[in-house]
Amino acid sequence: MPSGSVVDAGANDGREACFYARLDGKRIIHAIDPLQRNVESLQMVAQTRHPNIRPMLGGLGHEARVLHVPKHMPTLRIL
């Protein structure tokens, strides 16, 4: 894998972010997700196991807009 940061867009349960964080503890992993609870879970993982993960609330797309996410989405488990 070439040098530089990794962007996990739509980090969801953090599985891929944690995988990349374990591959290289010095590489910054930007874990982006539009659900606040996923970002909060990833923040706990970053604080306790993978300090190179940088959770971010947001999304990536081809235009700037506001996304309204339903509050009744199922809870996700971080590995």
C-alpha positions as CSV (number, residue, x, y, z in Angstrom):
1,M,0.0,0.0,0.0
2,P,1.5,3.4,-0.9
3,S,2.3,5.9,1.8
4,G,-0.2,8.5,3.0
5,S,-3.6,8.6,4.9
6,V,-6.5,6.3,4.3
7,V,-10.1,7.5,3.9
8,D,-12.8,5.1,4.9
9,A,-15.9,6.9,3.5
10,G,-19.0,5.4,5.0
11,A,-17.1,3.9,7.9
12,N,-20.3,2.2,9.2
13,D,-19.2,-0.3,11.9
14,G,-15.5,0.6,11.5
15,R,-14.4,-2.8,10.4
16,E,-12.2,-1.6,7.5
17,A,-10.9,1.4,9.5
18,C,-9.7,-0.9,12.2
19,F,-8.2,-3.2,9.6
20,Y,-6.1,-0.4,8.1
21,A,-5.3,1.0,11.5
22,R,-3.8,-2.4,12.5
23,L,-1.8,-2.7,9.3
24,D,0.2,0.5,10.1
25,G,-0.1,2.2,13.5
26,K,1.6,5.3,12.1
27,R,-0.8,5.8,9.2
28,I,-3.8,8.1,9.8
29,I,-7.2,6.6,9.0
30,H,-10.0,9.1,8.4
31,A,-13.2,7.2,9.2
32,I,-16.1,9.3,7.8
33,D,-19.7,8.4,8.5
34,P,-23.0,10.3,8.5
35,L,-24.5,8.7,11.6
36,Q,-23.5,10.4,14.9
37,R,-23.7,7.1,16.9
38,N,-21.2,5.4,14.5
39,V,-18.8,8.3,14.9
40,E,-19.2,8.2,18.7
41,S,-18.5,4.4,18.6
42,L,-15.4,5.0,16.4
43,Q,-14.2,7.7,18.8
44,M,-14.3,5.1,21.7
45,V,-12.3,2.7,19.5
46,A,-9.8,5.5,18.6
47,Q,-9.4,6.3,22.3
48,T,-9.0,2.8,23.5
49,R,-7.4,0.7,20.7
50,H,-6.5,2.6,17.6
51,P,-5.3,6.2,18.2
52,N,-4.5,6.5,14.5
53,I,-8.2,6.5,13.6
54,R,-9.8,10.0,13.1
55,P,-13.6,9.7,13.2
56,M,-15.5,12.4,11.3
57,L,-19.2,13.1,11.0
58,G,-20.1,13.6,7.3
59,G,-20.4,12.0,3.9
60,L,-18.8,12.3,0.5
61,G,-20.7,12.9,-2.7
62,H,-20.7,14.8,-5.9
63,E,-22.6,17.8,-4.5
64,A,-22.9,19.8,-1.3
65,R,-26.2,19.2,0.5
66,V,-27.7,18.3,3.9
67,L,-28.6,14.7,4.5
68,H,-31.3,13.9,7.0
69,V,-30.8,10.5,8.6
70,P,-33.6,8.7,10.4
71,K,-33.2,8.4,14.2
72,H,-34.4,4.8,14.2
73,M,-31.5,3.2,12.3
74,P,-30.3,0.0,13.9
75,T,-27.3,0.1,16.3
76,L,-24.0,-1.1,14.8
77,R,-21.3,-3.0,16.6
78,I,-17.6,-1.9,16.3
79,L,-15.2,-4.8,16.0
